Amino acid sequence: MSKTRFTQWIVLACIGSLAACTSGEGGTAGNTELNVIVPNGHNAGSSAPALIDIQDVEYTIDCAGNSDTFLDNNASFDDEVTLNGNLEVQDGRTNAAAIYGDPAIDGQAEIWQGFMDLPPGPCTIELRARDDDGEVICTAQEPFNIAADSTTKVNIVLICDISFQAPVGMLDVDGTFSFNVGNFCPDLFILNCLDSTPTEQVVLPPPNPPLAGTGCQVRFRDGDSTCGAGCDPQTCVPNGNVGLTCTPGPDPGVSTTVSCTDAWLDCDGDGTPDPSCTFTGDTVGDLEQQPPSFPGVPGNGGFFVTCIPPALGGSSGAVAVCTAVTTDGDTDCDKVKTVEVNCVGEPPCFLYGVEEGFPGDGDATCQAATSTSCTTSVCDDTLNIGGSCSGGICCVDTPAPNGTDCSAESPPIGECQGGICVSVCCIDDAACDDGNECTTDTCDVISCLCTNDPAPNDGNACQPDLSCGSADGTCAGGTCGANDACTVPADCPSTPPPPASPQCAAQVCSADVCGATCDFDLAANVGAACDFFGPGAGGGVCTLSGQCVFAPPSCINSGFITIGCSNPVVNILSLLFYFLQVDVSPGIVAGAPFDATLSGVAQFPVTFFDIAQTVIPGGVSQVFLDDAKATVSVRSGATGPDVVLGFDEALITPGATPLCTFLPANAPCDPANDVDPGDPTAGNSDCLPIFAGNSCQERTVTDIPTSSDCCPVGGGCQCDLLGKTGPGSQCDLNGFCVTGFLDIPLETVTATYTADTSGSVLFGFWDDPATDPVQPSTLSICTGVPANDDLRCQSNGGDVPIGAYALPTAVYSAPTEPIGLRVSLNDALFVPFQCAMAEQGGACSLSTNVGCLFNTDCPPGEFCIDPGFDDNIVVPTPDSFLLSCPINF
């Protein structure tokens, strides 16, 4: 039988004085006791009591239900229900000075409780709080509607006064109903206890221990009063040749069984623990029913939960968990809910102290029971058995420090060793040896006492540490102190051993366990200038070995380095030639820091200019340079930063130009004509129509190489020599032609590096995926291992062979670093380049899936075919193609 369950929740939240609290999510009440201190709402001159102590809140929920047919088989029942009960109030205290309309922010008191399985339809909620005399002083009543298949939160604010107050508040409720075909499941509305942290009270006379208990309630019903076709167990018997005839089990009626762990359960208040409590028939509470007060009579649907005292086998601080299971005979419809009660009780060590005559002091009890002159004893609650520490089972002994005097236990002289008192009476001088060479050890056989006198040894040579020489120290007051040759570097000689120079080597006073000694740090001033030609004459530099040598010459190196670029416009690789210049002055000294001044020129290919001349009316003689970056890296020979060179605006003609961002497109404008000088984006009177965003902004414009030297084909003019004359040519269409690449001057930047100890420093452009500021980098080298390779590699079905680059992906709006260009041709053609330093490669003769630049890059017996041709294969740049500066000395 198919069964579907829907559960309704109405969350009752917040009772407090003059303050709306945030409602909790659906669920049982919290496990903390609340004593709501409610101000009476009168002014300071009132004679009414100032504070009222509220322990619990009564509730009545009445739902008219909805007897409509719910299912295809017209199953329905009268689901009207009225619930009555009590709710725990959570800890909090209102501000006694608060009056109506002035709630205390820090004084909220609240209850919250979840109710489930309420029927859809109109309902009413009423909350009531009573004072100590039983008078209702707080109330709220509000009609609402339950909507099926949803969860809501309800906030209710109560105004409390000695006199009856009209309720104020808001209620917003929705819910669902649970049912199954052939049987409506029972509804378990609530399981709660009125005091989730009960305190102990004397219930039975001594020697019975005090008990901590609380009254609890369960509310449930079965709307259709039957399990119908769903009653278990089902019995099936053969029915001739047709099949089986199945009959539901007997209908037991609705019941709820409550069981508890780590606590005693009392179903009827007779003081006798019960294994479980079973309530039969609909149990929804009585309007006049008083809350179950422990001990006493629990009432309809009520029971008591009592914490088991540790003296009777309970665990101190246990959390009792009570579980209610509601059934109507169909186990698939069983409802389960739990509630917790925190048992405080006294710890076992406390009770052990009481038991042994040391009230509440378990440590003192253990100290008296198990300690000696060489041990201390404390009581550990966790070692209890059945909640008891009787017999000292919780006592933990700790040995006193070795050498502690225990002569009273072992005269004439005793001391503790490993928790045991042993005699330490000496018999000769050897028995008094304290292992200190700076004391004289003697035994007084009459008094049994040893003497370890430091005075006779003061000034004697001694050994501060086993690693030192035998005479590296001097005795003083019984201590061997190291002999120091210095205390500060100035105490040391100023002239280092040759060939080191005092200009380069630094004095050092080094201390260890054997004493402070003088030395020289030969590399202290490596790279610093020194007087090679005599005092004040300069001309020298300090080396790692501390020598002052003739300063090495500057290194100025420059050259073109090949850059491999991708672009989405033509979707083929472009090989560009970037110029790089490195100026290191003075020259590089081994191990020393040095400054390198870096500059260069980027390049934009003529191909795209040629395309633009034929597709853009009037041709293109200027372009927008939106960005250009080239990152310089040191491949080896030194450590230092990657340096980003942007384009040098000052060297670009015409350069930064104010233009309208939208309309008229790229029209010249004057920032002085901004409609709001404080907000350049608000608009500009030169940019029409005026609207926010159509502003005057600078954009870098650069001339491209062109010539108007046009002539007929064969005329020998500049454009004719470039093949750009004749019908349909650039000269024919526009009256000029493009003459070459666009050179983009880069910034000049100085960076500091630290040289290695030998070799040369190799400078080039960026080609390391690990240092790409955008991670993961889109630059990679194909390895032939699919798991490690980019999708563009042959190993994963792409075109790039082993050992070749899959170049970075170019997107116009993406960051330009490490190497990239963003050039717009009249905003009709946007060309992005993303690049890395690389060389045009080829493929090995037989291993065609291997990229190469030289024959040595191929397997033995093969050679590299077509390196340097435009075959879309780019490979790493070899060291020999980079700019080099030597490391000297």
WOQUISUL-V836469 format. One line per field, one symbol per residue. ss: DSSP state (h for helix, s for strand, l for the rest). psi: psi as a letter, one per 20 degrees, with the letter a starting at -180 (. if undefined). Layout:
ss->???
psi->???
This chain:
ss->llllllllssssslllsllllllllllllllllllsssslllllllllllsssslsssssssslllllllllllllllllsssssssslslllllllllllllllllllslsssssllllsssssssssslllllsssssssssssllllsssssssslllllllllssllllllllllsllslllsssssssllllllsslllllllllsssssssssssllllllhhhllllssssslllssssslllllllssssssslsssslllllllsllssssllsllllllllllllllllllssssssllhhhllllllssssssssslllhhhlsssssssslllllhhhhhhhhllllllhhhhhhhhhllllssssslhhhlsllslhhhllssssslllllsllllllllssssllsssslllllhhhhlllllllsssssllllssssslhhhlllssllllllllllssssllssssllllllhhhllllllllllllllsssssssllssssssslllllllssslllllllsssslllllsssllllsssssssssssslllllllssssssssssslllsslllsssssssssssslhhhhhhhhhhllllllssssssssssssssslsssllssssslhhhllssssssslllllllsllhhhslllllhhhlslllllllllllssssssssllssllllllllllhhhhllllllllhhhhhllsslllsssssllsssssssllllsssssslllhhhllllllllsslllllllllllshhhlllslslssslllllllllllllsssssslllssssssssslsslssslllllsssllhhhllllllssllllllllsslllhhhlssssssl
psi->pppppppqppoopnprojpprpqrrqrrqrkpqpooopqiirrhiqiqqhqpophrpqqpppphaojqphrhjkprrokpqppqaqqqpqprproiiqrpjmqohjkqqqqqqpprkqqqaprppppppqahjjpoipqpppqrppqqlrprqpppppoprhqpqpqqaqpoqrarqprrpippqrpogqoqqioimqqqqogqqqjpqqqorqqrqqprrohjkqicijpqqqppqqmcjgcqoppqrqoirqqpppqqqkrqpohjjjjppqhrpppqrpnjrqhjpqqopprbphaojqrqpppoqhikirppjqopppppopqjiohijpqpqqqqppofrqqhhghhgghjjmoinhghghghhiqaijqqprpohijqokjqjqjjijppppqqqpippkhhhmqhpqqpokjppqpkpqhrhhijojjoijqppqpoigijqqpnphgiipiqqrohqhirrikirppokjpoqqopirhqhiirqiorqqjqpihhqqqpopqahirpqqapohjhkpiqqrnhjrpiibjrqqrhjjqorppqqqooqrrpppppqqqigikrqporopppppooparpppjqqqppppraprppqhghghghhiiopiapiqrpnhqpqpppqogrirqaqppporqohhjppibpppqphfqqokqqrohijphohiniiirpiioqqpqphmroqqpppqqqorpjnqrrpjijrghghjkkrrpjrggghijrqpiaqopopqrpppqprpqairbqppqarpkohhjpioqqqjprppiiohhiqqiiqhikjaiprpirporqppphirqhqhprqoppnkkhopoqpprqprqpaaqqhgmijpqrhrhiirqpirrpplqirmjkoprqpqhiirpppqpq.
